[in-house]
């Protein structure tokens, strides 16, 4: 079976750009990726970030789904520990009602924020991460018109009631996420771009422990991968240098907007910084289309997945579009190029 490719968009803020630019580019990129033949388009949730503009996946999903025709659109993901499962279910049932058979509900356990921001999101709630399993079970019940597990909520019904159901995915970068996904019999997306050393063991654990159910008779998994694709090795290395500088600033606690090629090439990396960044290179795949294709196929085969969800962040929006364009061409997706019509 041909490898499927999806997209994870973190709505990056570029140096010299604004949050408005980042969100508008997310909508435009979704339109390009639909034309390029990608299967799904997920948007992330980050709070209080100087690097990423997407703090409300539900609103951005509405805008993107309205601007596209057929590509699946969803969250990558909603950080469930912050929220009421009932309200999340209602948000996504509204989306599914408006865009039938096109909505993915990806949820995660990470805060996507600092401690103070997480407290602001909870706003007095004492329900912590230890209740994640209960929240996930209730969310699954609410979106499928089943009885929730939490006592006292047996008669609660999430509305509206669409004829179809959003597809619930569990996102993760640790063994605990694999345990939850397998236990509840849910599709599982592992963030290789966050924890590449853990990806194979977690995916293997998910496959081994998966509990079949009426909704999913067999396991379904994909892998989130960071990819930078360019026509030449030289350009790919320049794009990697931007990622290196951003990653270095991230380690220092204040990554800020995504740096340009010029900023990155002008920065004098120390020997210690170069050594650390080389170790981080396993988090990304970069090169020409054929080089990238070989590595992505190897990664998919190793993890026994039929789909990769691609994260690509470049300073110049044109480079970002081009990376997805080149992937579409080299993987022979259902490619239509809006710039050539």
ZIVENSUL-V54786 format. One record per pair of residues at least 4 apart in sequence whose ideal C-beta (glycine too) atoms are under 8 Angstrom apart, sorted by the first residue. I is the first residue (numbers start at 1). GAP is how many residues later the second one is. Records with the same first field share a line. If there is no record, write none. Layout:
I->GAP + GAP
This chain:
1->305
2->329 + 330
3->293 + 294 + 297 + 303 + 304 + 305 + 328
4->35 + 302 + 303 + 304
5->32 + 33 + 34 + 302 + 303 + 304 + 305 + 322 + 323 + 326 + 328
6->32 + 33 + 34 + 35 + 36 + 66 + 216 + 301 + 302 + 303 + 304
7->22 + 23 + 26 + 31 + 33 + 34 + 35 + 302 + 303 + 304 + 317
8->34 + 35 + 36 + 68 + 216 + 301 + 302 + 303
9->17 + 20 + 21 + 32 + 33 + 34 + 35 + 45 + 67 + 302
10->33 + 34 + 36 + 41 + 42 + 44 + 301 + 303
11->11 + 12 + 14 + 15 + 32 + 33 + 41 + 42 + 43 + 49
12->10 + 39 + 40 + 41 + 246 + 301
13->4 + 5 + 6 + 8 + 9 + 36 + 37 + 38 + 39 + 40 + 244 + 245
14->7 + 8 + 243 + 244 + 246 + 301 + 302 + 303
15->241 + 242 + 243 + 244 + 245 + 248 + 300
16->241 + 244
17->4 + 5 + 240
18->4
19->4 + 34
20->4
21->4
22->4 + 30 + 31 + 32
23->4 + 30 + 31 + 37
24->4
25->4 + 292 + 295
26->4 + 17 + 27 + 28 + 34 + 38
27->4 + 36 + 37 + 40
28->4 + 289
29->4 + 288 + 291 + 292 + 295
30->4 + 11 + 34 + 37 + 38 + 41 + 43
31->4 + 36 + 37 + 307
32->4 + 289 + 292 + 293 + 306
33->5 + 8 + 38 + 291
34->4 + 7 + 34 + 35 + 36 + 37
35->300 + 301 + 302 + 303
36->288 + 289 + 291 + 292 + 297 + 299 + 300 + 301
37->291 + 296 + 297 + 298 + 299
38->33 + 272 + 286 + 290 + 295
39->32 + 33 + 268
40->31 + 32 + 33 + 34 + 64 + 269
41->23 + 27 + 30 + 31 + 32 + 33
42->31 + 32 + 33 + 34 + 35 + 62 + 64 + 267
43->11 + 14 + 17 + 18 + 21 + 30 + 31 + 32 + 33
44->8 + 10 + 13 + 31 + 32 + 33 + 68
45->9 + 10 + 11 + 12 + 30 + 32 + 33 + 34 + 63 + 67
46->5 + 6 + 8 + 9 + 66 + 67
47->8 + 65 + 66 + 70 + 71 + 74
48->65 + 66 + 69
49->4 + 6
50->204 + 205 + 206 + 207
51->195 + 199 + 204 + 205 + 206 + 207
54->6
56->4
57->4 + 17 + 18 + 19 + 20 + 21
58->4 + 17 + 20 + 33 + 34 + 37
59->4
60->4
61->4 + 12 + 13 + 14 + 34 + 42
62->4 + 33 + 36
63->4
64->4 + 9
65->8 + 30 + 33 + 34 + 37 + 38
68->5
70->32
71->31
72->30 + 31 + 32 + 95
73->26 + 29 + 30 + 31
74->29 + 30 + 31 + 32 + 92 + 93 + 95
75->29 + 30 + 31 + 32
76->30 + 95 + 113 + 148 + 233
77->28 + 29 + 30 + 31 + 92 + 94 + 112
78->5 + 10 + 27 + 28 + 29 + 30
79->4 + 28 + 29 + 30 + 31 + 32 + 33 + 34
80->5 + 8 + 27 + 28 + 29 + 52 + 55 + 56 + 59
81->28 + 30 + 47 + 48 + 50 + 51 + 54
82->29 + 36 + 39 + 40
83->4 + 5 + 38
84->4
85->4 + 50 + 51 + 53 + 54 + 57 + 63
86->4 + 52 + 56 + 67 + 70 + 72
87->4
88->4 + 17 + 19 + 51
89->4 + 50 + 53 + 54 + 69
90->4 + 52 + 68 + 69
91->4
92->4 + 11 + 13 + 51 + 74
93->4 + 50 + 65 + 66 + 67 + 68 + 69 + 73
94->4 + 66
95->4 + 8 + 71
96->4 + 6 + 7 + 66 + 68 + 69 + 70
97->63 + 65
99->4
100->62 + 63 + 64
101->63
103->63 + 64
104->62 + 63 + 65
105->34 + 38 + 61 + 62 + 63 + 64
106->62 + 63 + 64 + 65 + 83
107->29 + 32 + 61 + 62 + 63 + 64
108->4 + 62 + 63 + 64 + 69
109->20 + 23 + 63 + 67 + 68 + 71
110->63
111->4 + 6 + 7
113->4 + 5 + 8
114->4
115->4
116->4
117->4
118->4
119->4
122->5
127->4 + 8
131->4
132->4 + 48
133->4 + 47 + 50
134->4 + 15 + 16
135->4
136->4 + 34 + 44 + 48 + 50
137->4 + 11 + 12 + 47
138->4 + 10 + 11 + 12 + 15
139->4 + 29
140->4 + 6 + 28 + 44 + 46
141->5 + 6 + 7 + 8
142->4 + 6 + 14 + 16
143->15 + 22 + 23 + 25
144->21 + 71
145->12 + 13 + 16
147->7
148->5 + 6 + 8
167->20
168->18 + 19
169->17 + 18 + 19 + 20
170->7 + 10 + 11 + 14 + 16 + 17 + 18 + 19
171->6 + 18 + 19 + 20 + 53
172->4 + 5 + 6 + 8 + 9 + 16 + 17 + 18 + 19 + 30
173->4 + 17 + 18 + 21 + 22 + 25 + 29
174->4 + 21 + 24 + 28
175->4 + 23 + 26 + 27 + 30
176->4
177->4 + 11 + 13 + 25
178->4 + 10 + 12 + 24 + 25 + 27 + 28 + 31
179->4 + 26 + 30
180->4 + 6
181->5 + 6 + 7 + 25 + 29
182->6 + 23 + 24 + 26 + 27 + 28 + 29 + 37
183->26 + 28
184->27 + 29
185->25 + 26 + 27 + 28 + 30 + 31
186->30
187->29 + 32 + 33 + 34 + 35
188->15 + 18 + 31 + 32 + 33 + 34
189->32 + 33 + 34 + 35 + 120
190->5 + 8 + 9 + 12 + 13 + 16 + 31 + 32 + 33 + 34 + 113
191->4 + 33
192->4 + 7 + 31 + 32 + 33 + 34 + 91 + 107
193->31 + 32 + 33 + 90 + 91 + 118
194->30 + 89
195->4 + 7
196->86 + 87
197->85
198->4
199->4 + 24 + 104
200->4 + 102 + 103
201->4
202->4
203->4 + 18 + 20 + 100 + 101 + 102
204->4
205->4
206->4 + 13 + 15
207->12 + 14 + 97
210->8 + 9
212->4 + 5 + 6
213->4
216->4
221->82 + 83 + 84
222->83 + 84 + 85 + 86 + 87
223->76 + 77 + 80 + 82 + 84 + 85 + 86
224->84 + 85 + 86 + 87
225->60 + 71 + 74 + 83 + 84 + 85 + 86
226->17 + 57 + 58 + 59 + 84 + 85 + 86 + 87
227->57 + 58 + 59 + 65 + 69 + 83 + 84 + 85 + 96 + 100
228->8 + 11 + 12 + 15 + 56 + 57 + 58 + 59 + 84 + 86 + 95
229->7 + 57 + 58 + 59 + 60 + 63 + 83 + 93 + 94 + 95 + 97 + 98 + 101
230->5 + 6 + 8 + 9 + 56 + 57 + 58 + 89 + 92 + 93 + 96
231->4 + 57 + 58 + 91 + 95
232->4 + 56
233->4 + 54 + 55 + 58
234->4
235->4 + 84
236->4 + 50 + 51 + 52
237->4 + 49
238->4 + 23 + 26 + 27
239->4 + 22 + 47 + 75 + 80 + 84
240->4 + 41 + 44 + 46
241->4 + 20 + 23 + 24
242->4 + 16 + 17 + 18 + 19 + 21 + 22 + 72 + 73
243->4 + 41 + 70
244->4 + 20 + 25 + 33 + 36
245->4 + 14 + 18 + 19 + 22
246->4 + 9 + 12 + 13 + 67
247->4 + 8 + 30 + 33
248->4 + 21 + 25 + 28 + 29
249->5 + 6 + 7 + 10
250->5
251->25
258->55 + 56 + 57
259->4 + 5 + 8 + 56
260->4 + 55 + 56
261->4 + 54 + 55
262->4
263->4
269->4 + 5 + 8
270->4
271->4
272->4
273->4
274->4
275->4
276->4
277->4
280->4
285->7 + 10 + 11 + 14
286->6
287->4 + 5 + 8
288->4
289->4 + 37 + 38 + 40 + 41
290->4 + 40
291->4
292->4 + 34 + 35 + 38
293->4 + 34 + 37 + 38
294->4
295->4
296->4 + 12
297->4
298->4
299->4 + 9
300->4 + 5 + 6 + 7 + 8
310->14 + 17
312->8 + 11 + 12
313->7
314->5 + 6 + 9
315->4
316->4
317->4
318->4
319->4
320->4
321->4
322->4
323->4
324->4
325->4 + 12
326->4
327->4 + 6
328->5 + 7
329->4 + 6
336->5
337->4
